[in-house]
Amino acid sequence: MRSNYKPLGKYISLVEERNIKLEDLPLMGLSVSKVFFPTIANLVGTDMSTYKIVSKNQFTYIADTSRRGDKIAIALSEDFDKMLVSQAYTPFEVKDTEKLLPEYLMMWFRRPEFDRYARFMSHGSAREIFGWDEMCNTLLPVPSPAKQKEIVKEYNTIINRINLNKQLIQKLEETAQAIYKHWFVDFEFPDEDEKPYKSSGGEMVESELGEIPKGWEVGTLKDVLNYSNNRISVSKLNLDTYISTENMKQNRGGIYQAANLPSASTVTKFDIGEILISNIRPYFKKIWMADFTGGCSNDVLCFTPKKDISSMFIYYILEKDIFFDYVMAGSKGTKMPRGEKNWILKYPVVIPENSILKNFTKLTTKSFSMATGLKKENKFLESFSELLLSKLATIEK
């Protein structure tokens, strides 16, 4: 063992503050992503005096590791001066922050090696527990406070940049969505004089989908997109470029890394700008617009916009609740309903004039490219942050 490795129990102590005064504090849950989140538990009739109070710069972890995969749920409280957590959680704090920085300790907890250690040291038959004694026996390098501050600063610089990029990505996506609504829902696209069409007296005509601008048509999805028929060898894919319904997030949440690759030799290929939708249990609303090339399982539908049709235009048609309701109406199966591909292509859509679509494509392609660039930068930064975490084990005094 390196000379600067110390048992964690030397630096931490349990926190046992209960909400006996029934303070109105935010009640938070804890995830294996090592963050707190607002709880959705039903609290009617609950005795809130038994809940534990966690203050800023204190930690909380869940000792029961049985049903949490390979990770341990642990987080540092940074957003609230005080908050409540479940009685089943274990809050603790650093006794002397001049000797061990909470932020530095949290970096150690974020390491995959710590998760593996905690799972290995968990014990029990009915439930596996990483108890307080095991936590205190954890060994970690404790360099000088100045060195800790230097490490935390370097790490936070990267994390702050990642968070800034995420904010910019969200802003770009919100802007594109606002333009779509303004043009294709409110029909306020720029007319020949660059004035908003409908409110400037632009002519509207009746259709089976209600009033639409003159010159526009009502069609179906089949008129604006195709299903991808391209294939890609699984040997060319990895866990980051393979998409199945399992690694698509619900409610338009995007994707995360796949757990494994399929046994098939080839799968459907998708390219940048194509839209993927999970075809199992459509009510989960799993949809994602590809910002890299990869492959997807047979349970994922890959939509390819036709020529001169913007990917953003297609995405904002497909991500609506009304579309998923339509897919469910034509789905087959009860326990695990599956969308019917021909039924989906019959979904009615308003098709704008070509010039309007081209202008929308120009606007949104630029924002999509910027967002894609920021996502690629974040992927690199996340890899770099993981490298910094892995280097903690080699830190000298």
Buried (B, 14 or more C-beta within 10 A) or exposed (E): EEEBEBEBBEBBEEBEEEBEEEEEBEBBBBBBEBBBEEBEEEEEEEEBEEBBBBBEBBBBBBBBBEEBEEBBBBBBBEEBEBBBBBEEBBBBBBEEBEBBBBBBBBBBBBBEEBBEBBBEBBEEEEEBBBBBEBBBEBEBBBBEBEBBBEBBEEBBEBEEBBEEBEEEBEEBBEEBBEBBEBBBEEBBBBBEEEEBBBEEEBEBEEEEEEEBBEEBEBEBBBBBBBEBEEEBEBEEBEEEBBBBBBBBBEEBEEBEEBEEBBEEEBBBBBBBBBBBBBBBBBEBBBBBBBBEBBBBBEBBBBBBBEEEBBBBBBBBBBBEEEBBEBBEEBBEEEEEBBBBEEBBBEBEBBBBBEEBBBBBBEBBBEBBBEBBEBBEEBEEBEEBBBEBBEEBEEBEE
